[in-house]
Amino acid sequence: MSDDLLDDPRLTAAGLFFEVHTGLNARFAAQLCEHGLSPVEFEVLMRLARSPGHQLRMTDLASQTSLSTSGVTRVVDRMERDRYITRRACPSDRRSSYAVITQSGLTKLERILPSTSR
């Protein structure tokens, strides 16, 4: 491998980007941990809170996050147990269901959001 390739400023910029990304993710995860949430649980709450009716079909939630459909099911199971989310049957498609943020989930977000801007 030539030194010219390794000295390419684009490669340096990409490396710096990854360092910043990793650092920000670690800091963000630590702040969320203080509130008892993982980054993916926070992402789920945010997506539901910002969606019409505070709900998304489970398949849409999977496609909007880094989760598979089975991964979304596991996360929603946990969050439903913690009462941050509830499930609602889809009236037009019995095979589908919605994940819906609860008042408890909205309150959790209200407590977290000011701390994420520190």
Beta strands, then each sheet from edge to edge (+ up, - down):
strand 1: 55-57
strand 2: 85-89
strand 3: 97-101
sheet 1: 1+ 3- 2+
end
